[in-house]
Amino acid sequence: MKKFGVLLLAAVMAFGLTSGLSGCGGGKGGSKSSITILYPGDESERMSEFMSKEFAEKMKTDLGLTVNMTYVPWDQYWEQKDIMLAAKEPIDLYWDGLPDLATFVNKKQAMVLNDLIDKYGQDMLKVLPEEQLQGATINGDIYGIPSAYQPSSGMYQLVCVRQDILEAVGMTEIKTAEDLKKFAQLAKEKFPEMKGPADPIFKPLTRYFADEQLSWVALGDIAVYGEDTGRVYAYAETDAFKKVAQFNRDMYSSGLYGDELTIKYNERDSRMQTGLYLWVEGSLGKEYEIIDGVRANAPDAVLKSYLLAPEASRYIIATGGEVLCIPQTAPNPEGAMKFINWLYTSQDNYLLALYGVKDQDYAIENDRITKITPDDFFYEWMFRNKNYQLFSKEVDQNYIDTYEHWDDDAIVSRALGFRFNNENVKEIETAVNEVIGKEMAPIMYGFSDYDTAYPEALQHLKDAGIDDYIAEVQRQMDEFLAAKK
């Protein structure tokens, strides 16, 4: 993870974060000639140079802005984001996950963007269509920019596997949970140096085991929406949860899962990139996002993503996993929106931000892009836009064809655009989420036995108020669906 130039904030120093300086800061009161972006990751030498030279010159020429980047290490980002925004630090723009947008809104961390988009975001709207913005709309107000515009059906339902090892053990593809177990068993026998799966992949397994497709619609893993029934359920009370937990328990009891999968769950992508693991939760294009990291440790590695239960319907429930928000306390919200608009104004701007300087940091030949500089600039996955996206020459044309038509037969979920407002159940949500994290998650991942641990965990979930919580989600869902009609 890389780092641009950084505005050195006194509060950030107090928090012990790593920062640097690019251009002049706006101070506590901010400046209309600068913006500060809060961003996850670390700095690279080339990015620092780029931000202080070529990019700084482009920003000055095109927008009359200085862009300052305050970077926070990934393992500290979400906690420090909350601290800094609560302290009203001069942050003009920040990134986070779109599914948690309602939480940001209730914490008053995101301002309404409708007027800003009308005034300064018209170029952006040419490549981010209206339905994209619906994903960040609550009661008619737009609170964020869902920045990744790409095929999205079946999001979080794929599994990315080591295809080279799969074929080495005599298999060709993955379609079922049973295929995954067989793959893990054969790989353990033939490649004892491998450490098994990097991820229990509960969402792809949920797709496989569920009687109807389930989509997550509230905080974290608490509630799901049944695409056939139109009902909201506590995920931990679904039959799919039980089957996922039992499958994962079988994997753990068979010695196919390692303890690190539960004690360090969020490091799953990092584990996969060591070259010693078999699979991780995938997404469309995940194999190309992480292959360089994997090959740094396993030069001959080949990755491929599979959709479990490929015959089942795919639903478009979200417009992307990434969202850019402007805090209510932003010193320069106009500048932040102008910056986002600039990035999407043209493919040249898009490529400059994501890949650096043409023929110095990247090259284009026959509509394929080749990175010359290995560093990341602005994260490609965060701003990916199918109108401007270019593929590297290593990407198979068959994959590109699949990618471009991935959503052709997908079903638009009736719940697309729904954002749960937890205002009436904040305390319940906190209590429920604690039970989910401490008791239900170990069961789901297979590290606690379902039959033994589930009854007590369920009672604790009931005591925490799960029934009242689900009732509130259902009430809001019913209102949302009625309004759409």
C-alpha positions in Angstrom: 0.0 0.0 0.0 1.3 3.3 -1.0 1.3 6.9 0.2 1.0 10.2 -1.5 2.3 13.5 -0.1 0.9 14.1 3.4 -0.3 17.0 5.5 1.4 16.7 8.8 -1.3 17.2 11.5 -0.6 17.7 15.1 -3.4 15.4 16.1 -2.1 12.6 13.8 1.3 12.9 15.5 -0.4 12.5 18.8 -2.1 9.4 17.6 1.3 8.1 16.5 0.5 7.8 12.8 3.1 7.9 10.0 2.6 11.1 7.9 4.5 13.4 5.5 3.9 16.7 3.8 2.9 17.6 0.2 2.2 21.2 -0.5 0.7 23.7 2.0 -1.8 22.5 4.6 -5.1 24.1 5.2 -4.7 24.3 9.0 -7.7 23.9 11.3 -9.7 26.3 9.3 -8.7 24.8 6.0 -8.1 26.6 2.7 -10.1 26.9 -0.5 -6.8 26.3 -2.4 -6.1 22.9 -0.8 -7.8 19.7 0.2 -6.8 17.0 2.5 -7.7 13.3 1.8 -7.6 10.7 4.5 -6.4 7.4 3.0 -5.4 3.9 4.1 -1.9 2.5 3.5 1.8 3.5 3.5 4.0 5.7 1.4 6.3 4.7 -1.5 9.2 6.7 -2.7 7.8 7.1 -6.2 4.4 8.1 -5.0 5.8 10.8 -2.8 7.8 12.1 -5.7 4.8 12.0 -8.0 2.5 13.8 -5.6 5.0 16.6 -5.0 5.9 17.0 -8.7 3.9 15.8 -11.7 0.6 15.4 -9.8 1.0 18.6 -7.9 1.6 20.5 -11.1 -1.5 19.0 -12.8 -3.7 19.9 -9.8 -2.4 23.5 -9.8 -3.0 23.8 -13.5 -6.4 22.2 -13.8 -8.0 23.0 -10.4 -5.8 25.5 -8.7 -5.6 23.0 -5.8 -3.0 21.5 -3.6 -3.9 17.9 -2.7 -2.6 16.8 0.7 -2.8 13.1 1.7 -2.9 12.0 5.3 -2.2 8.2 5.3 -3.0 5.8 8.1 -1.7 2.2 8.1 -4.4 -0.3 7.2 -4.6 -2.0 10.6 -5.3 1.4 12.2 -7.3 3.1 9.5 -10.9 2.6 10.7 -10.3 3.4 14.3 -8.2 6.4 13.6 -10.7 7.6 10.9 -13.4 7.8 13.6 -11.1 9.5 16.1 -10.0 12.2 13.6 -13.5 12.9 12.3 -14.9 13.1 15.8 -12.1 15.6 16.7 -13.1 17.6 13.6 -9.7 17.4 12.0 -9.5 19.3 8.7 -10.3 16.3 6.4 -12.0 17.0 3.1 -12.4 13.5 1.7 -12.1 9.9 3.0 -12.6 6.4 1.8 -14.5 3.5 3.4 -16.7 0.6 2.6 -20.1 1.3 1.1 -22.1 -1.2 3.1 -21.4 0.8 6.3 -22.6 4.1 4.8 -25.6 4.5 7.1 -23.3 4.2 10.1 -21.2 7.1 8.8 -24.3 9.2 8.3 -25.6 8.5 11.8 -22.2 9.5 13.2 -22.5 12.7 11.2 -19.3 11.8 9.3 -20.8 12.4 5.8 -22.5 15.5 4.4 -25.3 15.5 1.8 -23.7 15.9 -1.7 -26.6 16.6 -3.9 -25.9 20.3 -4.4 -22.1 19.7 -4.7 -22.7 17.2 -7.4 -25.1 19.5 -9.3 -22.5 22.3 -9.2 -19.2 20.5 -9.5 -19.8 16.8 -10.5 -21.3 16.9 -13.9 -18.3 15.3 -15.7 -18.3 12.6 -13.1 -21.9 11.7 -13.9 -21.0 10.9 -17.5 -19.2 7.8 -16.3 -20.9 7.2 -12.9 -24.6 6.7 -13.9 -27.6 7.6 -11.7 -28.1 4.0 -10.5 -24.5 4.0 -9.2 -25.2 7.0 -7.0 -28.4 5.2 -5.7 -26.2 2.9 -3.8 -25.2 5.9 -1.6 -28.6 7.5 -1.3 -30.6 7.6 1.9 -34.1 9.2 1.8 -33.2 11.0 -1.4 -30.0 12.4 -0.1 -26.6 11.4 -1.6 -24.0 10.9 1.1 -21.1 9.4 -0.8 -19.7 8.6 -4.2 -19.6 4.8 -4.9 -16.3 5.1 -6.7 -15.9 1.6 -8.2 -18.2 1.3 -11.2 -17.8 -2.3 -12.5 -19.9 -5.4 -13.0 -21.2 -6.2 -9.5 -23.6 -9.2 -9.5 -22.5 -12.0 -7.2 -20.3 -9.6 -5.3 -18.5 -11.4 -2.4 -19.8 -14.7 -3.6 -16.7 -15.9 -5.6 -13.7 -17.9 -4.4 -10.2 -17.2 -5.8 -8.1 -20.4 -6.0 -4.6 -21.4 -6.9 -5.5 -22.8 -10.3 -2.0 -24.2 -10.9 -2.2 -26.4 -7.8 -5.8 -27.3 -8.6 -4.7 -28.7 -11.9 -1.6 -30.3 -10.4 -3.8 -32.5 -8.1 -6.0 -33.6 -11.1 -8.9 -31.2 -10.8 -10.0 -28.6 -13.4 -12.7 -26.4 -11.7 -14.6 -25.5 -8.6 -18.4 -25.5 -8.5 -19.4 -26.8 -5.1 -18.3 -26.8 -1.4 -17.5 -30.5 -1.8 -15.1 -29.5 -4.6 -13.3 -27.2 -2.3 -12.9 -29.9 0.4 -11.6 -32.3 -2.2 -9.1 -29.8 -3.5 -7.8 -29.1 0.1 -7.4 -32.8 0.8 -5.6 -33.5 -2.4 -3.3 -30.5 -2.1 -2.4 -31.4 1.5 -1.3 -34.9 0.3 0.7 -33.7 -2.7 1.9 -30.4 -1.4 2.5 -30.7 2.3 4.3 -27.4 2.4 1.0 -25.6 1.6 -0.9 -24.4 4.6 -4.5 -24.9 3.2 -7.1 -22.2 2.6 -6.4 -18.6 3.5 -10.1 -17.9 4.2 -13.2 -19.7 5.4 -15.2 -17.8 2.6 -18.5 -17.8 4.5 -20.3 -15.6 1.9 -19.5 -17.8 -1.1 -20.5 -20.8 1.0 -23.7 -19.0 1.9 -24.5 -18.7 -1.7 -24.0 -22.4 -2.2 -26.0 -23.6 0.8 -28.9 -21.1 0.9 -32.3 -22.1 -0.3 -32.8 -18.6 -1.7 -30.1 -16.0 -2.4 -29.3 -14.0 0.7 -28.0 -10.4 0.6 -26.5 -8.6 3.6 -28.5 -5.4 4.4 -27.4 -4.1 7.8 -24.3 -3.7 9.9 -21.7 -6.4 9.3 -23.1 -9.9 9.3 -26.2 -9.3 11.3 -29.0 -9.3 8.8 -29.8 -10.7 5.4 -32.5 -10.1 2.8 -34.1 -13.1 1.1 -34.3 -12.3 -2.6 -37.3 -14.7 -3.2 -39.3 -14.0 -0.1 -38.5 -10.3 0.4 -38.0 -11.0 4.1 -35.2 -9.9 6.4 -33.6 -12.6 8.6 -31.0 -12.8 11.3 -28.2 -14.5 9.4 -27.2 -16.5 12.4 -30.7 -18.0 12.5 -30.8 -19.1 8.8 -30.3 -22.7 7.7 -27.5 -21.5 5.5 -25.6 -20.3 8.6 -25.9 -23.8 10.1 -24.7 -25.5 6.9 -21.7 -23.1 6.5 -20.8 -23.6 10.1 -21.0 -27.4 9.8 -18.9 -27.4 6.6 -16.3 -25.2 8.1 -16.2 -27.3 11.3 -15.6 -30.4 9.2 -12.8 -28.6 7.4 -11.2 -27.6 10.7 -11.7 -31.1 12.3 -10.1 -32.6 9.2 -7.0 -30.5 9.7 -7.6 -28.5 6.5 -8.1 -25.1 8.3 -5.3 -23.5 10.4 -5.9 -21.6 13.6 -4.7 -18.4 11.9 -7.9 -18.2 9.9 -9.9 -17.1 12.9 -7.4 -15.3 15.1 -6.2 -13.2 12.2 -9.2 -13.2 9.8 -8.6 -9.8 8.3 -5.1 -10.9 7.1 -6.6 -13.3 4.6 -5.4 -11.5 1.5 -1.9 -11.1 3.0 -1.9 -14.8 3.7 -2.9 -15.6 0.2 -0.1 -13.5 -1.2 2.6 -15.5 0.7 2.1 -18.2 -1.9 1.4 -20.8 0.7 -2.4 -20.9 0.7 -5.1 -22.4 -1.6 -8.0 -19.9 -1.8 -9.4 -16.7 -0.6 -12.8 -15.0 -1.0 -12.9 -13.6 -4.5 -14.5 -11.0 -6.7 -14.6 -10.4 -10.4 -11.0 -9.7 -11.2 -9.6 -10.5 -7.8 -7.0 -12.9 -9.4 -5.5 -10.1 -11.3 -5.5 -7.7 -8.3 -3.4 -10.0 -6.1 -1.4 -12.1 -8.6 1.8 -10.0 -8.4 1.9 -10.3 -4.7 1.4 -14.1 -4.9 4.0 -14.5 -7.6 6.5 -12.5 -5.6 6.6 -15.7 -3.4 5.4 -18.3 -5.8 6.6 -17.3 -9.3 4.6 -20.0 -11.2 1.3 -19.3 -9.4 -1.9 -19.1 -11.5 -5.1 -17.8 -9.9 -8.7 -18.2 -11.0 -12.0 -17.1 -9.5 -15.1 -19.4 -9.4 -18.7 -18.8 -8.5 -20.1 -21.5 -6.3 -23.5 -22.8 -7.5 -22.9 -21.1 -10.9 -26.4 -22.2 -12.0 -28.1 -20.1 -9.3 -29.2 -16.5 -10.1 -26.9 -13.6 -9.5 -28.3 -10.4 -8.0 -27.1 -6.8 -8.2 -27.4 -5.7 -4.6 -24.7 -3.1 -4.5 -23.1 -0.6 -6.9 -19.6 -1.3 -5.6 -17.8 -1.9 -2.4 -16.0 1.5 -2.2 -17.4 4.9 -1.2 -15.8 8.3 -1.0 -17.4 10.6 1.6 -17.0 14.3 2.4 -17.2 15.0 6.2 -19.7 17.5 7.5 -16.7 19.3 9.0 -14.7 19.4 5.7 -13.0 22.8 5.3 -13.2 22.6 1.5 -16.0 20.4 0.3 -16.2 22.2 -3.0 -12.5 21.4 -3.7 -13.1 17.7 -2.7 -15.9 17.4 -5.2 -13.9 19.2 -7.9 -11.1 16.7 -7.3 -13.4 13.6 -7.7 -15.0 15.2 -10.8 -11.5 15.8 -12.3 -10.5 12.2 -11.8 -13.4 11.0 -13.9 -13.4 13.8 -16.4 -11.2 11.9 -18.9 -9.4 8.7 -19.3 -6.1 10.7 -19.3 -6.9 12.0 -15.8 -8.0 8.6 -14.6 -4.8 6.9 -15.8 -2.6 9.6 -14.4 -4.1 9.3 -11.0 -4.1 5.5 -11.0 -0.9 4.7 -12.9 1.3 7.8 -12.9 3.0 9.3 -15.9 2.6 7.7 -19.3 5.8 6.1 -20.7 7.5 6.7 -17.4 5.3 4.7 -15.0 3.1 2.9 -17.5 2.8 2.2 -21.2 -0.1 1.4 -23.5 0.1 -0.9 -26.5 -2.9 -2.3 -28.4 -5.3 -1.1 -25.7 -3.4 -3.1 -23.0 -1.6 -1.4 -20.1 1.8 -2.3 -18.8 3.1 -1.0 -15.5 6.7 0.2 -15.6 6.8 1.5 -12.0 5.7 -1.3 -9.6 4.3 1.1 -7.1 0.6 1.8 -6.6 -0.6 5.4 -7.1 -4.3 6.0 -6.3 -5.6 2.5 -5.7 -7.0 1.1 -9.0 -9.6 -1.1 -7.2 -10.9 1.9 -5.3 -11.6 4.0 -8.5 -12.1 1.3 -11.1 -14.4 2.5 -13.8 -15.4 0.2 -16.7 -15.6 3.2 -19.1 -11.9 3.9 -18.7 -10.5 0.6 -17.4 -7.6 -1.0 -19.3 -6.3 -4.5 -18.8 -2.7 -5.7 -18.8 -1.5 -8.0 -21.5 -1.4 -10.9 -19.1 -5.3 -10.8 -18.8 -6.9 -13.5 -21.0 -9.3 -12.1 -23.6 -11.9 -14.7 -22.5 -11.9 -13.2 -19.0 -12.3 -9.7 -20.5 -15.3 -10.9 -22.5 -16.8 -12.5 -19.4 -16.1 -9.3 -17.4 -17.8 -7.0 -19.9 -20.9 -9.1 -20.0 -21.0 -10.4 -16.4 -24.1 -8.4 -15.5 -26.1 -9.1 -18.7 -28.2 -11.9 -17.2 -28.1 -10.6 -13.6 -31.2 -9.7 -11.6 -31.4 -6.2 -10.0 -32.3 -6.8 -6.4 -35.4 -5.1 -5.1 -33.2 -4.1 -2.2 -30.7 -2.2 -4.3 -30.1 1.2 -2.7 -31.5 0.2 0.7 -29.4 1.7 3.6 -30.5 0.7 7.1 -30.7 3.5 9.6 -29.7 2.2 13.0 -30.8 5.4 14.9 -33.6 3.6 16.8 -31.6 0.5 17.7 -28.0 1.7 18.3 -27.6 0.0 21.7 -29.2 -3.2 20.5 -27.0 -3.2 17.4 -23.9 -2.8 19.6 -24.9 -5.7 21.9 -25.9 -7.9 19.0 -22.7 -7.3 17.1 -20.7 -8.2 20.1 -22.4 -11.6 20.3 -21.9 -12.1 16.6 -18.2 -11.3 16.8 -17.4 -13.2 20.0 -19.6 -16.2 19.8 -21.3 -16.6 16.3 -18.2 -15.9 14.2 -16.1 -18.7 15.7 -19.1 -21.1 15.1 -19.5 -19.9 11.5 -15.8 -20.3 10.8 -15.8 -23.8 12.2 -13.5 -23.3 15.2 -16.4 -23.9 17.6 -18.7 -26.9 17.3 -22.1 -25.9 16.1 -24.1 -28.4 18.0 -22.3 -27.7 21.2 -21.8 -23.9 21.1 -24.8 -22.7 19.1 -27.7 -23.0 21.6 -26.0 -20.8 24.2 -24.8 -18.3 21.6 -28.3 -18.1 20.1 -29.7 -17.4 23.6 -27.2 -14.6 24.1 -28.2 -13.2 20.7 -31.8 -13.2 21.7 -31.0 -11.6 25.0 -29.1 -8.9 23.1 -32.3 -8.0 21.2 -31.8 -9.6 17.8 -35.6 -10.0 17.3 -36.2 -6.3 17.8 -33.3 -5.4 15.6 -34.5 -7.6 12.7 -38.0 -6.2 13.1 -36.6 -2.7 12.7 -34.7 -3.7 9.6 -37.8 -5.3 8.1 -39.9 -2.2 8.9 -37.5 0.0 7.1 -37.1 -2.5 4.2 -40.9 -2.6 3.8 -41.0 1.2 3.7 -38.2 1.3 1.2 -39.8 -1.2 -1.1 -43.2 0.5 -0.9 -41.6 3.8 -1.8 -39.9 2.3 -4.8 -43.2 1.0 -6.1 
